[in-house]
Amino acid sequence: MKSLHIRRGDTVQILKGKDAGKRGKVLKVDPNRRRIVVEGINRARKHMRPSQANPQGGVVDWELPVDASNVMLVCAGCDRPSKVKRIRGGGKSMTRVCKKCEREF
């Protein structure tokens, strides 16, 4: 399994696409495909016919995944998007640190 610089629950800023500049919380991460789902970003709509599972029918909205290279982690300390530096902690664990203000994520 591959690892990404982004984890579920992080706040990220979108760098490219129709939602560029927007921020959101990471809901889901797929490290094998390098895709992430961000709350309120890359939304899609589908008109659903009424069925037993969805008796009301109507328009359904949901978030589609975006590529991990098109987002940047937002540091809580400096409140700006920044690159991530990994520092080896105790044992085999790696700690993510903001390159601008040296604060842990």
C-alpha positions as CSV (number, residue, x, y, z in Angstrom):
1,M,0.0,0.0,0.0
2,K,1.3,3.4,-0.9
3,S,1.1,6.4,1.4
4,L,0.0,10.0,0.7
5,H,0.8,13.3,2.3
6,I,-2.9,13.8,3.0
7,R,-5.0,11.9,5.6
8,R,-8.7,11.8,6.3
9,G,-9.9,14.8,8.3
10,D,-7.2,17.2,7.0
11,T,-8.1,20.6,5.6
12,V,-6.9,21.0,2.0
13,Q,-7.0,23.7,-0.6
14,I,-7.8,22.9,-4.3
15,L,-5.0,24.1,-6.7
16,K,-6.6,23.3,-10.1
17,G,-9.9,22.9,-11.8
18,K,-13.3,24.6,-11.5
19,D,-13.0,24.6,-7.6
20,A,-9.5,26.2,-7.5
21,G,-8.9,28.2,-4.4
22,K,-11.7,26.5,-2.3
23,R,-11.0,24.7,0.9
24,G,-12.6,21.6,2.3
25,K,-12.2,18.7,4.7
26,V,-11.0,15.3,3.4
27,L,-13.7,12.7,3.7
28,K,-12.0,9.7,2.0
29,V,-8.5,8.8,0.8
30,D,-7.7,6.1,-1.8
31,P,-3.8,5.8,-1.8
32,N,-3.7,3.1,-4.4
33,R,-5.4,5.3,-7.0
34,R,-4.0,8.6,-5.5
35,R,-7.5,10.0,-5.3
36,I,-9.2,11.9,-2.4
37,V,-12.8,13.0,-1.8
38,V,-13.1,16.5,-0.4
39,E,-16.3,17.9,1.3
40,G,-18.2,20.3,-1.0
41,I,-15.6,20.0,-3.9
42,N,-16.1,18.4,-7.4
43,R,-19.8,17.9,-6.9
44,A,-21.9,15.9,-9.4
45,R,-25.7,15.7,-9.9
46,K,-27.8,12.9,-11.2
47,H,-31.5,12.8,-11.8
48,M,-32.9,9.6,-10.2
49,R,-36.1,7.9,-11.1
50,P,-38.3,6.9,-8.1
51,S,-37.5,3.3,-7.0
52,Q,-37.9,1.2,-3.9
53,A,-34.6,2.3,-2.5
54,N,-35.3,6.0,-3.4
55,P,-39.1,6.4,-3.4
56,Q,-39.0,10.2,-3.7
57,G,-36.7,10.3,-6.7
58,G,-35.4,13.7,-7.8
59,V,-31.9,15.2,-8.1
60,V,-29.1,13.6,-6.0
61,D,-25.8,15.4,-5.3
62,W,-22.5,13.8,-4.2
63,E,-18.7,14.5,-4.3
64,L,-16.5,12.9,-6.8
65,P,-12.8,12.1,-6.1
66,V,-10.0,14.5,-7.2
67,D,-6.3,13.7,-7.8
68,A,-4.1,14.1,-4.7
69,S,-1.6,16.2,-6.8
70,N,-4.3,18.9,-7.3
71,V,-4.6,19.7,-3.6
72,M,-2.4,21.1,-0.9
73,L,-2.5,20.7,2.8
74,V,-3.5,23.8,4.8
75,C,-1.5,24.4,8.0
76,A,-3.6,25.2,11.1
77,G,-0.8,27.4,12.5
78,C,-0.2,29.7,9.6
79,D,-3.6,29.1,7.9
80,R,-1.9,28.9,4.5
81,P,-1.4,26.0,2.1
82,S,2.1,24.6,2.6
83,K,4.3,21.6,1.6
84,V,4.8,18.8,4.1
85,K,8.1,17.7,5.6
86,R,8.2,14.2,7.2
87,I,10.4,13.8,10.3
88,R,11.1,10.4,11.8
89,G,9.7,10.2,15.3
90,G,10.2,7.6,18.0
91,G,10.4,4.1,16.4
92,K,9.1,3.8,12.8
93,S,6.5,6.5,12.9
94,M,6.8,9.6,10.7
95,T,5.5,13.0,11.8
96,R,4.2,15.5,9.2
97,V,5.5,19.0,9.7
98,C,4.6,22.3,7.9
99,K,7.6,23.6,5.9
100,K,6.7,27.2,6.6
101,C,6.1,27.4,10.3
102,E,7.5,24.0,11.5
103,R,4.2,23.1,13.2
104,E,3.0,19.5,13.4
105,F,-0.2,18.4,11.5
